[in-house]
Every structure is written in structure tokens, then in C-alpha cells.
Amino acid sequence: MAPVRVVREVEADVQRLWQVVTDWPRHGDIVPLTEVVSDGSQVVGITGLGPLRFRDPMALRDMVPPEGDRPGSVRLEKQGAVLGGWAEIEVSALGPGRSRLVFTEEIWPRPDAVGKRLGAVATPLTRLFVRLLVDGLVRGAQDPPR
């Protein structure tokens, strides 16, 4: 298992990028077959088709919005029975109307002892989905607010 890190420079203000990145239901609009809900302290991804669904609860940790020259960041820690792992998201200003998004994530199937041995499969799948998500978030940040 290895963390996947995706970095994008974005033609959007850092506050706009932060708004889009932390709009958790938007993540579900981007990731196929997934709905995302949040109560402010936890994010839950619900993935599947029809009756075949699983819940992926994640605790929000250390959520700090960007302010001035200080980057914004948040850590999500997976707490469910199906997937283990974590994600760290950071946004930083590069100048007027420009910012950087750094999205790092590691995911493995549970139980942990088995899942961490499946890195050869889990890491490429994680890379695919993180790139898909990050590129969708970047497009959203560059579009007019909805």
C-alpha cells in the first residue's frame, strides 16, 4: 500500500477552491455510483447500485480553512467496516485567482491485515478514483458558483 498524491494548479481563488473541495455532496456528483452526505463532523459515502450498497463513514479531523497566506487543510479518516484509510486535502493560494490543490489518499479493503497486502490492486484503483475526483473538483472550482 502506498498513498496516492495528486497535485493540480487551479485557475480559481483559494477561497472558491476550498468551498468546492469541502462541499462533500459534490464529491458524490463526481465519483460514479456514489452519494455523499455530511453532518459537519463526519462524511459518509454511500456507494453501490440498487440494493448492493456499502457505507464508507469518514471522520473529519483538523479542518482549517485557508486564511491570508495560510493554506487550508482537512484530514478524513475512514471508520467503516469495508474500507480503511485516510485522505489529506490542502489548498493554498498561488496569487490572485490562482491556487493549488494537493489531495493525498490511501485506501485499503478491510480487514486491515488482508487489505494492506492488496496494495498492488488497491493503489492503482485509488489513483484512478483520486484523479477522477480531483479533476472534477478542479472543474467545479473553475466554473461559476452553483
Rosetta blueprint (number, residue, H / E / L):
1 M L
2 A L
3 P L
4 V E
5 R E
6 V E
7 V E
8 R E
9 E E
10 V E
11 E L
12 A L
13 D L
14 V H
15 Q H
16 R H
17 L H
18 W H
19 Q H
20 V H
21 V H
22 T L
23 D L
24 W H
25 P H
26 R H
27 H H
28 G H
29 D H
30 I H
31 V L
32 P L
33 L L
34 T E
35 E E
36 V E
37 V E
38 S E
39 D L
40 G L
41 S L
42 Q E
43 V E
44 V E
45 G E
46 I E
47 T E
48 G E
49 L E
50 G L
51 P L
52 L E
53 R E
54 F E
55 R E
56 D E
57 P E
58 M E
59 A E
60 L E
61 R E
62 D E
63 M E
64 V E
65 P L
66 P L
67 E E
68 G L
69 D L
70 R E
71 P L
72 G E
73 S E
74 V E
75 R E
76 L E
77 E E
78 K E
79 Q L
80 G L
81 A L
82 V L
83 L E
84 G E
85 G E
86 W E
87 A E
88 E E
89 I E
90 E E
91 V E
92 S E
93 A E
94 L E
95 G E
96 P L
97 G L
98 R E
99 S E
100 R E
101 L E
102 V E
103 F E
104 T E
105 E E
106 E E
107 I E
108 W E
109 P E
110 R L
111 P L
112 D H
113 A H
114 V H
115 G H
116 K H
117 R H
118 L H
119 G H
120 A H
121 V H
122 A H
123 T H
124 P H
125 L H
126 T H
127 R H
128 L H
129 F H
130 V H
131 R H
132 L H
133 L H
134 V H
135 D H
136 G H
137 L H
138 V H
139 R H
140 G H
141 A H
142 Q H
143 D L
144 P L
145 P L
146 R L
